[in-house]
Amino acid sequence: MEVTVRLAVYSGILAMYLSNAVHAEIVQTTDGRTIDLRDDGTYEFLEANNTSDGDYVEFQNHYFAHHVGEYGQKRVRFMPVYKNVSDKRIVGAKFVARFLNAFGDEIFKFSGELDEPVAPGKASTYNLFYYFEDNQFIPGEAYDKLLPMVTNKTGSIEVEMTMIAFEGGEIVRLSE
């Protein structure tokens, strides 16, 4: 009888250990979300990542202009301008810009970085900007797609911050 009781106790402990080993695993992603990975292959987000770029920046406008250089080289210049609405100094940011035609169709998508320090409550500038140069020998490049938008002032530009770097080393990942 004593052997049967011991065997039952050991079996119970083993069963409890195995059931805990197979139970869900809680993991944290690189962007800060916590996920419950269940043993049946399903998952659940335990905390929603409700951080958006609007918590840190407010887009003011865009520097979007056509320029012809001294030697006739044609370029479309672009830089988003934003206001720092956080309480920390922003020292860098990554963004994605989507250029949409008058029908709302995406005609060009561009990822870039902003390395201008911006104090809380202040706006960035466009002293530095990206440019898309005309290459008359290669049709369909970014310049060709953006020229009608910038010349006719049609369409729209949507900009989303994907990462923000603050003074002191804190980095916020908003999306990838």
C-alpha positions as CSV (number, residue, x, y, z in Angstrom):
1,M,0.0,0.0,0.0
2,E,2.8,2.4,0.9
3,V,4.5,1.7,-2.5
4,T,1.3,2.5,-4.3
5,V,0.9,5.8,-2.4
6,R,4.5,6.8,-3.2
7,L,4.0,5.9,-6.8
8,A,0.8,7.9,-7.0
9,V,2.5,10.9,-5.4
10,Y,5.5,10.7,-7.7
11,S,3.1,10.3,-10.7
12,G,1.2,13.3,-9.6
13,I,4.3,15.4,-9.2
14,L,5.6,14.3,-12.6
15,A,2.2,15.0,-14.2
16,M,2.2,18.5,-12.7
17,Y,5.8,19.2,-13.9
18,L,5.0,18.0,-17.4
19,S,1.8,20.1,-17.6
20,N,3.7,23.2,-16.6
21,A,6.4,22.4,-19.1
22,V,3.8,22.2,-21.9
23,H,1.8,25.2,-20.7
24,A,2.0,28.6,-22.5
25,E,5.1,30.5,-22.8
26,I,5.2,34.3,-22.2
27,V,7.6,36.2,-24.5
28,Q,8.4,39.8,-25.2
29,T,9.0,41.0,-28.7
30,T,11.7,43.5,-29.7
31,D,9.1,46.3,-30.0
32,G,8.0,45.8,-26.4
33,R,4.8,43.8,-26.9
34,T,4.1,40.8,-24.6
35,I,2.7,37.6,-26.1
36,D,1.2,34.5,-24.5
37,L,2.3,31.6,-26.8
38,R,-0.1,28.7,-26.1
39,D,0.7,25.0,-26.4
40,D,-2.1,24.6,-29.0
41,G,-0.3,26.9,-31.4
42,T,-2.5,30.0,-30.7
43,Y,-1.3,33.2,-29.2
44,E,-2.7,36.3,-27.4
45,F,-1.2,39.8,-27.0
46,L,-1.2,40.5,-23.3
47,E,-0.4,44.2,-23.6
48,A,-1.3,46.4,-26.6
49,N,1.5,48.6,-27.9
50,N,-0.6,51.8,-28.2
51,T,2.4,54.1,-28.9
52,S,2.1,56.0,-32.1
53,D,4.2,58.8,-33.7
54,G,1.5,61.2,-32.6
55,D,2.6,60.7,-29.0
56,Y,6.0,62.3,-29.9
57,V,5.7,64.3,-33.0
58,E,3.2,66.4,-34.9
59,F,3.8,66.8,-38.7
60,Q,3.7,70.5,-39.7
61,N,4.2,70.3,-43.5
62,H,6.6,68.9,-46.0
63,Y,9.3,70.6,-47.9
64,F,8.4,69.3,-51.4
65,A,9.8,71.3,-54.3
66,H,11.1,71.1,-57.9
67,H,14.6,72.5,-58.4
68,V,16.7,73.1,-61.4
69,G,20.4,73.4,-60.6
70,E,23.1,75.7,-62.0
71,Y,23.9,73.3,-64.8
72,G,20.3,72.3,-65.6
73,Q,20.2,69.2,-63.4
74,K,16.6,68.7,-62.4
75,R,15.6,67.4,-58.9
76,V,12.6,66.9,-56.7
77,R,13.5,67.8,-53.1
78,F,11.7,66.4,-50.1
79,M,11.9,66.6,-46.3
80,P,9.1,66.2,-43.7
81,V,8.9,68.9,-41.1
82,Y,7.6,68.0,-37.7
83,K,7.1,69.5,-34.2
84,N,8.5,67.7,-31.2
85,V,5.5,67.3,-28.8
86,S,7.3,65.1,-26.3
87,D,9.1,66.4,-23.2
88,K,12.5,65.1,-24.4
89,R,15.0,66.3,-27.0
90,I,14.7,64.2,-30.2
91,V,18.2,63.6,-31.8
92,G,17.1,61.3,-34.6
93,A,14.2,59.6,-36.3
94,K,13.4,57.1,-39.0
95,F,10.3,57.6,-41.2
96,V,8.4,56.2,-44.1
97,A,6.9,58.6,-46.6
98,R,4.1,57.5,-49.0
99,F,3.4,59.7,-52.0
100,L,-0.2,59.4,-53.2
101,N,-1.6,60.7,-56.5
102,A,-5.0,62.5,-56.7
103,F,-6.8,59.2,-56.6
104,G,-5.1,58.1,-53.4
105,D,-3.0,55.5,-55.1
106,E,0.6,55.1,-53.9
107,I,3.0,56.1,-56.6
108,F,6.2,56.1,-54.6
109,K,7.3,55.0,-51.1
110,F,10.5,56.2,-49.4
111,S,12.2,55.5,-46.1
112,G,14.6,58.0,-44.6
113,E,16.2,59.3,-41.5
114,L,16.2,62.7,-39.7
115,D,19.3,63.5,-37.8
116,E,18.5,67.0,-36.8
117,P,18.2,67.6,-33.0
118,V,14.8,69.1,-32.1
119,A,14.0,70.4,-28.6
120,P,10.6,69.9,-27.0
121,G,8.0,72.2,-28.4
122,K,10.2,73.2,-31.4
123,A,9.9,72.2,-35.1
124,S,12.5,70.6,-37.4
125,T,13.8,72.5,-40.4
126,Y,14.5,71.4,-44.0
127,N,18.1,72.8,-44.1
128,L,19.0,69.2,-45.2
129,F,16.7,67.3,-47.5
130,Y,16.5,64.3,-49.7
131,Y,16.5,64.7,-53.5
132,F,15.5,62.6,-56.4
133,E,17.4,63.4,-59.5
134,D,16.3,63.2,-63.1
135,N,18.2,60.7,-65.2
136,Q,16.9,61.2,-68.7
137,F,18.3,57.8,-69.8
138,I,16.3,55.8,-67.2
139,P,12.5,56.3,-67.3
140,G,10.1,55.6,-64.4
141,E,12.5,56.6,-61.6
142,A,11.4,58.4,-58.5
143,Y,11.9,61.8,-60.1
144,D,9.5,60.9,-63.0
145,K,6.9,59.6,-60.6
146,L,7.0,62.7,-58.3
147,L,7.3,65.4,-61.0
148,P,3.6,65.6,-61.8
149,M,2.7,65.8,-58.0
150,V,5.2,68.6,-57.2
151,T,4.6,70.6,-60.4
152,N,0.8,70.5,-60.4
153,K,0.5,70.5,-56.5
154,T,-1.8,67.4,-56.6
155,G,-1.9,64.3,-54.5
156,S,-0.7,64.0,-50.9
157,I,2.1,62.8,-48.8
158,E,1.7,60.5,-45.7
159,V,4.6,60.3,-43.3
160,E,4.9,57.9,-40.4
161,M,7.7,57.8,-37.9
162,T,9.0,54.3,-37.4
163,M,11.7,55.0,-34.8
164,I,12.6,58.0,-32.6
165,A,15.9,58.4,-30.8
166,F,16.0,60.7,-27.7
167,E,18.9,62.5,-26.1
168,G,20.4,60.1,-23.5
169,G,20.1,57.0,-25.7
170,E,16.4,56.0,-25.4
171,I,15.0,54.6,-28.7
172,V,11.3,54.2,-29.3
173,R,10.3,51.7,-32.0
174,L,6.9,52.6,-33.4
175,S,6.8,50.2,-36.3
176,E,9.1,48.5,-38.7
